[in-house]
């Protein structure tokens, strides 16, 4: 996947990149492509972990997909993660964690090169 760019072919801001992933997720969800939607939410999560409102939105999106799939583990996992995202986003987050209930909430994970480039540009990776 290519880095998001604006009309001048300049890479967009971190917030714009997260919002783009959230929008891609919404479109995929609406067309019934739940796996693709969830993958976009994971990307939004990796990028937006330190941006509280966007971090929470990524988890709410994952909750919605969990609900649509009738995946009780995902729903329960996202309920606790939404609360944690609202409280801890600015304090500490596990770098690269994709945010789904299929991974431990506190586990740092490798970051895809294209996402790392966005984070590095913004000085957001800690």
MOPAC internal coordinates of N, CA, C and O (Angstrom, degrees):
PM7 1SCF
backbone

  N    0.0000 0     0.00 0     0.00 0    0    0    0
  C    1.4445 1     0.00 0     0.00 0    1    0    0
  C    1.5260 1   108.79 1     0.00 0    2    1    0
  O    1.2310 1   119.76 1   -40.11 1    3    2    1
  N    1.3010 1   118.05 1   139.89 1    3    2    1
  C    1.4548 1   121.78 1  -179.80 1    5    3    2
  C    1.5197 1   111.03 1   -85.09 1    6    5    3
  O    1.2310 1   120.90 1   -23.56 1    7    6    5
  N    1.3331 1   115.88 1   156.44 1    7    6    5
  C    1.4581 1   120.96 1   174.92 1    9    7    6
  C    1.5210 1   109.23 1   -64.43 1   10    9    7
  O    1.2310 1   119.95 1   -37.45 1   11   10    9
  N    1.3266 1   117.70 1   142.55 1   11   10    9
  C    1.4557 1   119.34 1   175.59 1   13   11   10
  C    1.5286 1   109.61 1   -63.30 1   14   13   11
  O    1.2310 1   120.47 1   -38.47 1   15   14   13
  N    1.3167 1   116.70 1   141.53 1   15   14   13
  C    1.4632 1   121.09 1   177.92 1   17   15   14
  C    1.5153 1   109.27 1  -131.91 1   18   17   15
  O    1.2310 1   121.22 1   -24.34 1   19   18   17
  N    1.3401 1   115.28 1   155.66 1   19   18   17
  C    1.4544 1   118.47 1   174.79 1   21   19   18
  C    1.5272 1   109.14 1   -92.73 1   22   21   19
  O    1.2310 1   120.14 1     6.55 1   23   22   21
  N    1.3143 1   117.35 1  -173.45 1   23   22   21
  C    1.4636 1   121.40 1  -175.38 1   25   23   22
  C    1.5299 1   112.84 1   -60.36 1   26   25   23
  O    1.2310 1   119.77 1   153.75 1   27   26   25
  N    1.3270 1   118.04 1   -26.25 1   27   26   25
  C    1.4657 1   120.53 1  -179.32 1   29   27   26
  C    1.5263 1   111.74 1   -88.31 1   30   29   27
  O    1.2310 1   120.21 1  -170.14 1   31   30   29
  N    1.3299 1   117.20 1     9.86 1   31   30   29
  C    1.4620 1   123.23 1  -179.22 1   33   31   30
  C    1.5335 1   111.91 1    66.21 1   34   33   31
  O    1.2310 1   120.43 1  -154.87 1   35   34   33
  N    1.3330 1   116.79 1    25.13 1   35   34   33
  C    1.4523 1   123.05 1   176.78 1   37   35   34
  C    1.5185 1   108.22 1  -100.20 1   38   37   35
  O    1.2310 1   119.71 1   -46.17 1   39   38   37
  N    1.3444 1   118.17 1   133.83 1   39   38   37
  C    1.4662 1   119.17 1   177.91 1   41   39   38
  C    1.5276 1   111.35 1   -54.06 1   42   41   39
  O    1.2310 1   120.84 1   -40.70 1   43   42   41
  N    1.3064 1   115.99 1   139.30 1   43   42   41
  C    1.4564 1   121.38 1  -176.43 1   45   43   42
  C    1.5246 1   111.35 1   -81.53 1   46   45   43
  O    1.2310 1   120.89 1    -9.95 1   47   46   45
  N    1.3147 1   115.90 1   170.05 1   47   46   45
  C    1.4601 1   122.11 1   179.57 1   49   47   46
  C    1.5227 1   111.05 1   -68.51 1   50   49   47
  O    1.2310 1   121.69 1   -14.66 1   51   50   49
  N    1.3103 1   114.36 1   165.34 1   51   50   49
  C    1.4590 1   120.74 1   177.94 1   53   51   50
  C    1.5257 1   110.67 1   -58.87 1   54   53   51
  O    1.2310 1   120.21 1   131.82 1   55   54   53
  N    1.3151 1   117.20 1   -48.18 1   55   54   53
  C    1.4744 1   120.01 1   179.60 1   57   55   54
  C    1.5273 1   111.22 1   -58.64 1   58   57   55
  O    1.2310 1   120.43 1   137.93 1   59   58   57
  N    1.3135 1   116.79 1   -42.07 1   59   58   57
  C    1.4669 1   120.40 1   179.18 1   61   59   58
  C    1.5191 1   110.99 1   -65.58 1   62   61   59
  O    1.2310 1   120.26 1   141.60 1   63   62   61
  N    1.3166 1   117.11 1   -38.40 1   63   62   61
  C    1.4619 1   120.67 1   178.86 1   65   63   62
  C    1.5273 1   110.67 1   -64.75 1   66   65   63
  O    1.2310 1   120.21 1   137.83 1   67   66   65
  N    1.3323 1   117.21 1   -42.17 1   67   66   65
  C    1.4661 1   120.72 1   178.29 1   69   67   66
  C    1.5279 1   109.56 1   -64.67 1   70   69   67
  O    1.2310 1   120.63 1   133.83 1   71   70   69
  N    1.3185 1   116.40 1   -46.17 1   71   70   69
  C    1.4724 1   119.77 1   179.96 1   73   71   70
  C    1.5224 1   111.74 1   -61.31 1   74   73   71
  O    1.2310 1   120.55 1   143.08 1   75   74   73
  N    1.3311 1   116.56 1   -36.92 1   75   74   73
  C    1.4713 1   120.12 1   177.64 1   77   75   74
  C    1.5262 1   110.24 1   -63.94 1   78   77   75
  O    1.2310 1   120.17 1   136.95 1   79   78   77
  N    1.3212 1   117.29 1   -43.05 1   79   78   77
  C    1.4709 1   120.22 1   178.50 1   81   79   78
  C    1.5249 1   110.68 1   -64.25 1   82   81   79
  O    1.2310 1   120.30 1   139.64 1   83   82   81
  N    1.3150 1   117.04 1   -40.36 1   83   82   81
  C    1.4696 1   120.28 1   177.77 1   85   83   82
  C    1.5279 1   110.84 1   -63.22 1   86   85   83
  O    1.2310 1   120.43 1   140.51 1   87   86   85
  N    1.3210 1   116.79 1   -39.49 1   87   86   85
  C    1.4668 1   120.70 1   178.24 1   89   87   86
  C    1.5302 1   111.08 1   -67.34 1   90   89   87
  O    1.2310 1   120.13 1   137.75 1   91   90   89
  N    1.3277 1   117.37 1   -42.25 1   91   90   89
  C    1.4746 1   120.75 1   176.10 1   93   91   90
  C    1.5305 1   109.96 1   -59.61 1   94   93   91
  O    1.2310 1   120.87 1   138.87 1   95   94   93
  N    1.3315 1   115.95 1   -41.13 1   95   94   93
  C    1.4655 1   120.45 1   179.31 1   97   95   94
  C    1.5245 1   110.86 1   -62.66 1   98   97   95
  O    1.2310 1   121.03 1   136.66 1   99   98   97
  N    1.3230 1   115.64 1   -43.34 1   99   98   97
  C    1.4696 1   119.90 1  -179.49 1  101   99   98
  C    1.5248 1   111.00 1   -62.30 1  102  101   99
  O    1.2310 1   120.62 1   135.26 1  103  102  101
  N    1.3100 1   116.42 1   -44.74 1  103  102  101
  C    1.4744 1   119.99 1   179.10 1  105  103  102
  C    1.5270 1   111.28 1   -62.63 1  106  105  103
  O    1.2310 1   120.63 1   135.79 1  107  106  105
  N    1.3211 1   116.41 1   -44.21 1  107  106  105
  C    1.4651 1   120.18 1  -179.93 1  109  107  106
  C    1.5296 1   110.36 1   -64.04 1  110  109  107
  O    1.2310 1   120.28 1   137.53 1  111  110  109
  N    1.3354 1   117.07 1   -42.47 1  111  110  109
  C    1.4598 1   120.76 1   178.99 1  113  111  110
  C    1.5180 1   110.63 1   -61.15 1  114  113  111
  O    1.2310 1   120.73 1   135.12 1  115  114  113
  N    1.3193 1   116.21 1   -44.88 1  115  114  113
  C    1.4665 1   120.16 1  -179.10 1  117  115  114
  C    1.5186 1   112.81 1   -64.65 1  118  117  115
  O    1.2310 1   120.42 1   153.17 1  119  118  117
  N    1.3364 1   116.80 1   -26.83 1  119  118  117
  C    1.4658 1   119.37 1   177.75 1  121  119  118
  C    1.5301 1   111.66 1   -92.89 1  122  121  119
  O    1.2310 1   120.54 1  -171.86 1  123  122  121
  N    1.3313 1   116.58 1     8.14 1  123  122  121
  C    1.4573 1   120.75 1   175.96 1  125  123  122
  C    1.5140 1   115.11 1    82.96 1  126  125  123
  O    1.2310 1   120.18 1  -172.74 1  127  126  125
  N    1.3154 1   117.25 1     7.26 1  127  126  125
  C    1.4679 1   121.55 1   179.76 1  129  127  126
  C    1.5259 1   109.10 1   -91.48 1  130  129  127
  O    1.2310 1   120.98 1  -105.23 1  131  130  129
  N    1.3340 1   115.72 1    74.77 1  131  130  129
  C    1.4558 1   120.75 1  -172.10 1  133  131  130
  C    1.5236 1   113.31 1   -68.10 1  134  133  131
  O    1.2310 1   119.63 1   144.32 1  135  134  133
  N    1.3261 1   118.32 1   -35.68 1  135  134  133
  C    1.4683 1   119.88 1   177.59 1  137  135  134
  C    1.5267 1   110.85 1   -64.42 1  138  137  135
  O    1.2310 1   120.86 1   136.69 1  139  138  137
  N    1.3145 1   115.97 1   -43.31 1  139  138  137
  C    1.4688 1   119.98 1   179.18 1  141  139  138
  C    1.5265 1   110.09 1   -66.78 1  142  141  139
  O    1.2310 1   120.05 1   139.90 1  143  142  141
  N    1.3118 1   117.50 1   -40.10 1  143  142  141
  C    1.4617 1   121.35 1   177.98 1  145  143  142
  C    1.5219 1   110.40 1   -60.94 1  146  145  143
  O    1.2310 1   120.56 1   135.86 1  147  146  145
  N    1.3243 1   116.53 1   -44.14 1  147  146  145
  C    1.4545 1   120.46 1  -178.67 1  149  147  146
  C    1.5271 1   110.57 1   -65.05 1  150  149  147
  O    1.2310 1   120.28 1   141.50 1  151  150  149
  N    1.3255 1   117.08 1   -38.50 1  151  150  149
  C    1.4680 1   120.73 1   178.16 1  153  151  150
  C    1.5318 1   110.38 1   -62.03 1  154  153  151
  O    1.2310 1   119.72 1   140.16 1  155  154  153
  N    1.3142 1   118.14 1   -39.84 1  155  154  153
  C    1.4635 1   120.63 1   177.30 1  157  155  154
  C    1.5361 1   110.68 1   -67.20 1  158  157  155
  O    1.2310 1   120.41 1   143.16 1  159  158  157
  N    1.3175 1   116.83 1   -36.84 1  159  158  157
  C    1.4647 1   119.88 1   177.16 1  161  159  158
  C    1.5274 1   111.07 1   -65.94 1  162  161  159
  O    1.2310 1   120.31 1   143.01 1  163  162  161
  N    1.3267 1   117.02 1   -36.99 1  163  162  161
  C    1.4632 1   119.79 1   176.38 1  165  163  162
  C    1.5251 1   110.59 1   -62.72 1  166  165  163
  O    1.2310 1   120.26 1   138.05 1  167  166  165
  N    1.3210 1   117.11 1   -41.95 1  167  166  165
  C    1.4668 1   121.31 1   177.67 1  169  167  166
  C    1.5307 1   110.17 1   -64.32 1  170  169  167
  O    1.2310 1   120.36 1   137.03 1  171  170  169
  N    1.3310 1   116.93 1   -42.97 1  171  170  169
  C    1.4607 1   120.75 1   177.01 1  173  171  170
  C    1.5233 1   110.32 1   -60.65 1  174  173  171
  O    1.2310 1   120.58 1   141.42 1  175  174  173
  N    1.3161 1   116.50 1   -38.58 1  175  174  173
  C    1.4609 1   121.37 1  -179.94 1  177  175  174
  C    1.5239 1   111.26 1   -64.67 1  178  177  175
  O    1.2310 1   120.24 1   131.87 1  179  178  177
  N    1.3179 1   117.14 1   -48.13 1  179  178  177
  C    1.4628 1   120.86 1   179.73 1  181  179  178
  C    1.5239 1   109.99 1   -58.12 1  182  181  179
  O    1.2310 1   120.36 1   135.39 1  183  182  181
  N    1.3116 1   116.91 1   -44.61 1  183  182  181
  C    1.4661 1   120.87 1  -178.24 1  185  183  182
  C    1.5239 1   112.83 1   -73.40 1  186  185  183
  O    1.2310 1   120.10 1   144.40 1  187  186  185
  N    1.3137 1   117.42 1   -35.60 1  187  186  185
  C    1.4607 1   120.33 1  -169.45 1  189  187  186
  C    1.5068 1   116.85 1  -102.76 1  190  189  187
  O    1.2310 1   119.82 1  -166.93 1  191  190  189
  N    1.3196 1   117.95 1    13.07 1  191  190  189
  C    1.4628 1   119.76 1  -175.51 1  193  191  190
  C    1.5229 1   114.51 1   -57.53 1  194  193  191
  O    1.2310 1   119.39 1   149.05 1  195  194  193
  N    1.3019 1   118.76 1   -30.95 1  195  194  193
  C    1.4702 1   120.99 1  -177.88 1  197  195  194
  C    1.5303 1   112.55 1   -94.66 1  198  197  195
  O    1.2310 1   120.49 1  -179.13 1  199  198  197
  N    1.3021 1   116.67 1     0.87 1  199  198  197
  C    1.4717 1   122.25 1   179.31 1  201  199  198
  C    1.5293 1   106.57 1  -108.01 1  202  201  199
  O    1.2310 1   120.41 1   -86.94 1  203  202  201
  N    1.2985 1   116.82 1    93.06 1  203  202  201
  C    1.4627 1   122.70 1  -166.05 1  205  203  202
  C    1.5247 1   114.27 1   -46.77 1  206  205  203
  O    1.2310 1   119.78 1   126.12 1  207  206  205
  N    1.3115 1   118.03 1   -53.88 1  207  206  205
  C    1.4721 1   118.50 1  -175.04 1  209  207  206
  C    1.5249 1   111.57 1   -64.72 1  210  209  207
  O    1.2310 1   119.94 1   141.76 1  211  210  209
  N    1.3324 1   117.72 1   -38.24 1  211  210  209
  C    1.4669 1   120.40 1   179.01 1  213  211  210
  C    1.5254 1   111.08 1   -73.00 1  214  213  211
  O    1.2310 1   120.37 1   146.08 1  215  214  213
  N    1.3272 1   116.90 1   -33.92 1  215  214  213
  C    1.4610 1   121.80 1   175.87 1  217  215  214
  C    1.5318 1   109.59 1   -61.77 1  218  217  215
  O    1.2310 1   120.88 1   132.70 1  219  218  217
  N    1.3244 1   115.92 1   -47.30 1  219  218  217
  C    1.4634 1   120.62 1   178.27 1  221  219  218
  C    1.5285 1   110.30 1   -61.92 1  222  221  219
  O    1.2310 1   120.06 1   137.67 1  223  222  221
  N    1.3351 1   117.49 1   -42.33 1  223  222  221
  C    1.4768 1   120.49 1   179.72 1  225  223  222
  C    1.5202 1   112.03 1   -60.43 1  226  225  223
  O    1.2310 1   120.11 1   141.42 1  227  226  225
  N    1.3361 1   117.40 1   -38.58 1  227  226  225
  C    1.4684 1   120.36 1   177.67 1  229  227  226
  C    1.5275 1   110.13 1   -61.36 1  230  229  227
  O    1.2310 1   120.73 1   135.73 1  231  230  229
  N    1.3410 1   116.21 1   -44.27 1  231  230  229
  C    1.4684 1   119.28 1   179.14 1  233  231  230
  C    1.5234 1   112.32 1   -67.75 1  234  233  231
  O    1.2310 1   119.97 1   142.76 1  235  234  233
  N    1.3143 1   117.66 1   -37.24 1  235  234  233
  C    1.4662 1   120.17 1   177.02 1  237  235  234
  C    1.5321 1   109.66 1   -62.86 1  238  237  235
  O    1.2310 1   120.35 1   139.74 1  239  238  237
  N    1.3178 1   116.93 1   -40.26 1  239  238  237
  C    1.4643 1   120.50 1   175.91 1  241  239  238
  C    1.5207 1   112.05 1   -61.33 1  242  241  239
  O    1.2310 1   120.60 1   138.52 1  243  242  241
  N    1.3251 1   116.46 1   -41.48 1  243  242  241
  C    1.4668 1   120.67 1   177.71 1  245  243  242
  C    1.5256 1   110.72 1   -65.75 1  246  245  243
  O    1.2310 1   120.49 1   141.19 1  247  246  245
  N    1.3258 1   116.68 1   -38.81 1  247  246  245
  C    1.4631 1   121.20 1   175.88 1  249  247  246
  C    1.5257 1   110.08 1   -59.53 1  250  249  247
  O    1.2310 1   120.69 1   134.43 1  251  250  249
  N    1.3077 1   116.28 1   -45.57 1  251  250  249
  C    1.4623 1   120.96 1  -179.41 1  253  251  250
  C    1.5267 1   111.22 1   -60.11 1  254  253  251
  O    1.2310 1   120.72 1   136.28 1  255  254  253
  N    1.3205 1   116.22 1   -43.72 1  255  254  253
  C    1.4712 1   119.03 1   179.26 1  257  255  254
  C    1.5238 1   110.27 1   -67.87 1  258  257  255
  O    1.2310 1   120.30 1   139.70 1  259  258  257
  N    1.3275 1   117.03 1   -40.30 1  259  258  257
  C    1.4658 1   119.85 1   175.19 1  261  259  258
  C    1.5159 1   111.31 1   -56.92 1  262  261  259
  O    1.2310 1   120.59 1   137.04 1  263  262  261
  N    1.3253 1   116.49 1   -42.96 1  263  262  261
  C    1.4648 1   121.92 1   178.44 1  265  263  262
  C    1.5308 1   110.54 1   -63.07 1  266  265  263
  O    1.2310 1   120.64 1   134.85 1  267  266  265
  N    1.3274 1   116.38 1   -45.15 1  267  266  265
  C    1.4649 1   120.43 1  -179.49 1  269  267  266
  C    1.5252 1   111.36 1   -62.50 1  270  269  267
  O    1.2310 1   120.62 1   145.61 1  271  270  269
  N    1.3137 1   116.42 1   -34.39 1  271  270  269
  C    1.4704 1   121.66 1   179.54 1  273  271  270
  C    1.5286 1   112.14 1   -83.37 1  274  273  271
  O    1.2310 1   120.48 1   172.28 1  275  274  273
  N    1.3193 1   116.69 1    -7.72 1  275  274  273
  C    1.4673 1   122.36 1  -174.39 1  277  275  274
  C    1.5346 1   110.06 1    59.23 1  278  277  275
  O    1.2310 1   121.52 1  -141.22 1  279  278  277
  N    1.3421 1   114.71 1    38.78 1  279  278  277
  C    1.4600 1   122.61 1  -179.21 1  281  279  278
  C    1.5248 1   108.76 1   -96.50 1  282  281  279
  O    1.2310 1   121.00 1   -84.75 1  283  282  281
  N    1.3353 1   115.69 1    95.25 1  283  282  281
  C    1.4559 1   121.50 1  -174.30 1  285  283  282
  C    1.5234 1   111.32 1   -61.57 1  286  285  283
  O    1.2310 1   119.99 1   144.71 1  287  286  285
  N    1.3315 1   117.63 1   -35.29 1  287  286  285
  C    1.4684 1   121.24 1   179.56 1  289  287  286
  C    1.5359 1   110.36 1   -64.21 1  290  289  287
  O    1.2310 1   120.65 1   136.98 1  291  290  289
  N    1.3144 1   116.36 1   -43.02 1  291  290  289
  C    1.4639 1   120.05 1   179.56 1  293  291  290
  C    1.5275 1   110.46 1   -67.41 1  294  293  291
  O    1.2310 1   120.22 1   136.95 1  295  294  293
  N    1.3162 1   117.19 1   -43.05 1  295  294  293
  C    1.4627 1   120.85 1   179.97 1  297  295  294
  C    1.5264 1   110.10 1   -60.65 1  298  297  295
  O    1.2310 1   120.30 1   129.88 1  299  298  297
  N    1.3195 1   117.04 1   -50.12 1  299  298  297
  C    1.4639 1   120.54 1  -179.86 1  301  299  298
  C    1.5276 1   111.06 1   -62.70 1  302  301  299
  O    1.2310 1   120.57 1   136.78 1  303  302  301
  N    1.3195 1   116.51 1   -43.22 1  303  302  301
  C    1.4552 1   120.41 1   179.37 1  305  303  302
  C    1.5162 1   112.25 1   -62.04 1  306  305  303
  O    1.2310 1   120.25 1   140.36 1  307  306  305
  N    1.3210 1   117.13 1   -39.64 1  307  306  305
  C    1.4584 1   120.64 1  -178.30 1  309  307  306
  C    1.5261 1   112.11 1   -72.72 1  310  309  307
  O    1.2310 1   120.01 1   147.52 1  311  310  309
  N    1.3116 1   117.59 1   -32.48 1  311  310  309
  C    1.4683 1   119.33 1   177.87 1  313  311  310
  C    1.5247 1   110.43 1   -59.70 1  314  313  311
  O    1.2310 1   120.19 1   133.70 1  315  314  313
  N    1.3226 1   117.24 1   -46.30 1  315  314  313
  C    1.4689 1   119.66 1   179.06 1  317  315  314
  C    1.5245 1   111.42 1   -70.54 1  318  317  315
  O    1.2310 1   119.98 1   144.93 1  319  318  317
  N    1.3246 1   117.65 1   -35.07 1  319  318  317
  C    1.4613 1   120.99 1  -179.86 1  321  319  318
  C    1.5302 1   111.97 1   -69.69 1  322  321  319
  O    1.2310 1   120.04 1   146.73 1  323  322  321
  N    1.3272 1   117.52 1   -33.27 1  323  322  321
  C    1.4690 1   120.40 1   176.98 1  325  323  322
  C    1.5275 1   109.43 1   -61.78 1  326  325  323
  O    1.2310 1   120.60 1   133.59 1  327  326  325
  N    1.3160 1   116.45 1   -46.41 1  327  326  325
  C    1.4577 1   120.56 1   178.58 1  329  327  326
  C    1.5359 1   110.60 1   -62.28 1  330  329  327
  O    1.2310 1   120.28 1   133.28 1  331  330  329
  N    1.3184 1   117.06 1   -46.72 1  331  330  329
  C    1.4636 1   120.89 1   179.82 1  333  331  330
  C    1.5264 1   111.22 1   -62.21 1  334  333  331
  O    1.2310 1   120.04 1   139.61 1  335  334  333
  N    1.3216 1   117.53 1   -40.39 1  335  334  333
  C    1.4677 1   121.04 1   179.55 1  337  335  334
  C    1.5206 1   110.43 1   -62.95 1  338  337  335
  O    1.2310 1   120.46 1   139.65 1  339  338  337
  N    1.3132 1   116.72 1   -40.35 1  339  338  337
  C    1.4640 1   120.54 1  -179.62 1  341  339  338
  C    1.5213 1   111.69 1   -66.14 1  342  341  339
  O    1.2310 1   120.32 1   146.86 1  343  342  341
  N    1.3237 1   117.00 1   -33.14 1  343  342  341
  C    1.4604 1   121.03 1  -175.11 1  345  343  342
  C    1.5279 1   113.34 1   -93.16 1  346  345  343
  O    1.2310 1   119.95 1   139.79 1  347  346  345
  N    1.3348 1   117.69 1   -40.21 1  347  346  345
  C    1.4655 1   120.35 1  -168.28 1  349  347  346
  C    1.5205 1   116.74 1  -106.58 1  350  349  347
  O    1.2310 1   118.87 1   177.03 1  351  350  349
  N    1.3227 1   119.77 1    -2.97 1  351  350  349
  C    1.4668 1   121.54 1  -175.25 1  353  351  350
  C    1.5163 1   113.76 1   -52.08 1  354  353  351
  O    1.2310 1   120.02 1   141.03 1  355  354  353
  N    1.2860 1   117.57 1   -38.97 1  355  354  353
  C    1.4660 1   121.11 1  -177.09 1  357  355  354
  C    1.5296 1   112.81 1   -87.75 1  358  357  355
  O    1.2310 1   120.17 1   168.95 1  359  358  357
  N    1.3170 1   117.29 1   -11.05 1  359  358  357
  C    1.4659 1   120.61 1  -176.82 1  361  359  358
  C    1.5301 1   110.94 1   -93.23 1  362  361  359
  O    1.2310 1   120.63 1   122.63 1  363  362  361
  N    1.3261 1   116.40 1   -57.37 1  363  362  361
  C    1.4604 1   120.98 1  -179.35 1  365  363  362
  C    1.5164 1   109.36 1  -160.71 1  366  365  363
  O    1.2310 1   120.88 1   -42.68 1  367  366  365
  N    1.3180 1   115.93 1   137.32 1  367  366  365
  C    1.4634 1   122.04 1   173.54 1  369  367  366
  C    1.5241 1   108.00 1  -137.63 1  370  369  367
  O    1.2310 1   119.91 1   -32.62 1  371  370  369
  N    1.3275 1   117.77 1   147.38 1  371  370  369
  C    1.4692 1   120.51 1   177.83 1  373  371  370
  C    1.5265 1   110.04 1   -77.57 1  374  373  371
  O    1.2310 1   120.69 1   -67.05 1  375  374  373
  N    1.2955 1   116.29 1   112.95 1  375  374  373
  C    1.4604 1   123.30 1  -177.14 1  377  375  374
  C    1.5234 1   111.92 1   -50.18 1  378  377  375
  O    1.2310 1   120.75 1   -50.82 1  379  378  377
  N    1.3258 1   116.17 1   129.18 1  379  378  377
  C    1.4578 1   121.65 1   174.57 1  381  379  378
  C    1.5074 1   115.86 1    80.14 1  382  381  379
  O    1.2310 1   119.62 1   172.21 1  383  382  381
  N    1.3224 1   118.32 1    -7.79 1  383  382  381
  C    1.4651 1   120.44 1  -178.23 1  385  383  382
  C    1.5222 1   109.21 1   -59.88 1  386  385  383
  O    1.2310 1   120.85 1   -48.46 1  387  386  385
  N    1.3344 1   115.97 1   131.54 1  387  386  385
  C    1.4619 1   120.73 1  -174.47 1  389  387  386
  C    1.5235 1   114.41 1   -82.96 1  390  389  387
  O    1.2310 1   119.62 1   169.08 1  391  390  389
  N    1.3299 1   118.33 1   -10.92 1  391  390  389
  C    1.4501 1   121.48 1   169.50 1  393  391  390
  C    1.5041 1   118.37 1    88.30 1  394  393  391
  O    1.2310 1   119.46 1   171.21 1  395  394  393
  N    1.3244 1   118.63 1    -8.79 1  395  394  393
  C    1.4554 1   120.28 1   178.95 1  397  395  394
  C    1.5172 1   111.65 1   -77.96 1  398  397  395
  O    1.2310 1   120.78 1   -19.93 1  399  398  397
  N    1.3137 1   116.12 1   160.07 1  399  398  397
  C    1.4625 1   121.19 1   179.25 1  401  399  398
  C    1.5267 1   111.87 1   -70.65 1  402  401  399
  O    1.2310 1   120.24 1   172.08 1  403  402  401
  N    1.3266 1   117.15 1    -7.92 1  403  402  401
  C    1.4638 1   121.26 1   179.08 1  405  403  402
  C    1.5308 1   112.46 1   -80.49 1  406  405  403
  O    1.2310 1   119.91 1   175.37 1  407  406  405
  N    1.3366 1   117.78 1    -4.63 1  407  406  405
  C    1.4657 1   121.69 1   177.15 1  409  407  406
  C    1.5293 1   109.00 1  -128.23 1  410  409  407
  O    1.2310 1   119.90 1   -32.29 1  411  410  409
  N    1.3329 1   117.79 1   147.71 1  411  410  409
  C    1.4614 1   119.57 1   176.95 1  413  411  410
  C    1.5377 1   110.69 1   -59.03 1  414  413  411
  O    1.2310 1   120.55 1   -44.84 1  415  414  413
  N    1.3001 1   116.56 1   135.16 1  415  414  413
  C    1.4661 1   121.59 1  -174.48 1  417  415  414
  C    1.5247 1   113.27 1   -61.52 1  418  417  415
  O    1.2310 1   119.47 1   153.07 1  419  418  417
  N    1.3068 1   118.61 1   -26.93 1  419  418  417
  C    1.4598 1   121.46 1  -175.53 1  421  419  418
  C    1.5265 1   113.26 1  -101.21 1  422  421  419
  O    1.2310 1   119.31 1  -172.29 1  423  422  421
  N    1.3268 1   118.93 1     7.71 1  423  422  421
  C    1.4575 1   122.02 1  -176.21 1  425  423  422
  C    1.5265 1   112.04 1   -86.34 1  426  425  423
  O    1.2310 1   120.05 1   -61.40 1  427  426  425
  N    1.3458 1   117.51 1   118.60 1  427  426  425
  C    1.4630 1   119.30 1   170.07 1  429  427  426
  C    1.5311 1   108.71 1   -66.15 1  430  429  427
  O    1.2310 1   120.72 1   -32.65 1  431  430  429
  N    1.3137 1   116.23 1   147.35 1  431  430  429
  C    1.4642 1   121.25 1  -177.83 1  433  431  430
  C    1.5272 1   109.14 1  -137.17 1  434  433  431
  O    1.2310 1   120.26 1   -21.42 1  435  434  433
  N    1.3397 1   117.12 1   158.58 1  435  434  433
  C    1.4686 1   119.63 1   176.57 1  437  435  434
  C    1.5294 1   110.30 1   -62.03 1  438  437  435
  O    1.2310 1   120.91 1   -31.10 1  439  438  437
  N    1.3145 1   115.87 1   148.90 1  439  438  437
  C    1.4586 1   121.69 1  -179.89 1  441  439  438
  C    1.5267 1   108.41 1  -109.29 1  442  441  439
  O    1.2310 1   120.59 1   -49.18 1  443  442  441
  N    1.3266 1   116.47 1   130.82 1  443  442  441
  C    1.4702 1   121.26 1   177.23 1  445  443  442
  C    1.5264 1   109.04 1   -56.76 1  446  445  443
  O    1.2310 1   120.62 1   -36.66 1  447  446  445
  N    1.3241 1   116.42 1   143.34 1  447  446  445
  C    1.4679 1   121.77 1  -176.40 1  449  447  446
  C    1.5196 1   112.77 1   -54.04 1  450  449  447
  O    1.2310 1   119.77 1   136.42 1  451  450  449
  N    1.3261 1   118.05 1   -43.58 1  451  450  449
  C    1.4623 1   119.83 1  -177.67 1  453  451  450
  C    1.5277 1   111.77 1   -66.51 1  454  453  451
  O    1.2310 1   120.21 1   145.80 1  455  454  453
  N    1.3375 1   117.20 1   -34.20 1  455  454  453
  C    1.4622 1   119.82 1   176.82 1  457  455  454
  C    1.5254 1   110.05 1   -74.43 1  458  457  455
  O    1.2310 1   120.29 1   141.79 1  459  458  457
  N    1.3246 1   117.05 1   -38.21 1  459  458  457
  C    1.4629 1   121.59 1   177.24 1  461  459  458
  C    1.5326 1   110.09 1   -59.35 1  462  461  459
  O    1.2310 1   120.35 1   141.08 1  463  462  461
  N    1.3339 1   116.94 1   -38.92 1  463  462  461
  C    1.4670 1   120.87 1   179.58 1  465  463  462
  C    1.5294 1   110.52 1   -62.11 1  466  465  463
  O    1.2310 1   120.14 1   138.30 1  467  466  465
  N    1.3147 1   117.33 1   -41.70 1  467  466  465
  C    1.4697 1   120.59 1   178.64 1  469  467  466
  C    1.5227 1   109.72 1   -65.45 1  470  469  467
  O    1.2310 1   120.48 1   133.65 1  471  470  469
  N    1.3155 1   116.69 1   -46.35 1  471  470  469
  C    1.4605 1   120.84 1  -179.46 1  473  471  470
  C    1.5276 1   111.82 1   -63.51 1  474  473  471
  O    1.2310 1   120.60 1   138.28 1  475  474  473
  N    1.3025 1   116.45 1   -41.72 1  475  474  473
  C    1.4674 1   120.53 1  -179.97 1  477  475  474
  C    1.5171 1   111.36 1   -64.24 1  478  477  475
  O    1.2310 1   120.67 1   138.53 1  479  478  477
  N    1.3120 1   116.33 1   -41.47 1  479  478  477
  C    1.4524 1   121.47 1   178.76 1  481  479  478
  C    1.5238 1   111.18 1   -59.25 1  482  481  479
  O    1.2310 1   121.03 1   142.94 1  483  482  481
  N    1.3109 1   115.63 1   -37.06 1  483  482  481
  C    1.4625 1   120.99 1  -177.12 1  485  483  482
  C    1.5252 1   112.28 1   -87.82 1  486  485  483
  O    1.2310 1   120.22 1   172.09 1  487  486  485
  N    1.3398 1   117.18 1    -7.91 1  487  486  485
  C    1.4599 1   119.81 1  -177.04 1  489  487  486
  C    1.5129 1   111.99 1    67.77 1  490  489  487
  O    1.2310 1   120.34 1  -154.21 1  491  490  489
  N    1.3527 1   116.96 1    25.79 1  491  490  489
  C    1.4493 1   121.89 1  -175.51 1  493  491  490
  C    1.5089 1   114.10 1   -93.49 1  494  493  491
  O    1.2310 1   120.17 1   167.15 1  495  494  493
  N    1.2942 1   117.28 1   -12.85 1  495  494  493
  C    1.4638 1   119.15 1  -177.24 1  497  495  494
  C    1.5083 1   108.89 1   -83.25 1  498  497  495
  O    1.2310 1   120.75 1   -54.10 1  499  498  497
  N    1.3232 1   116.17 1   125.90 1  499  498  497
  C    1.4702 1   120.80 1  -178.00 1  501  499  498
  C    1.4887 1   110.33 1  -126.85 1  502  501  499
  O    1.2310 1   120.10 1   180.00 1  503  502  501

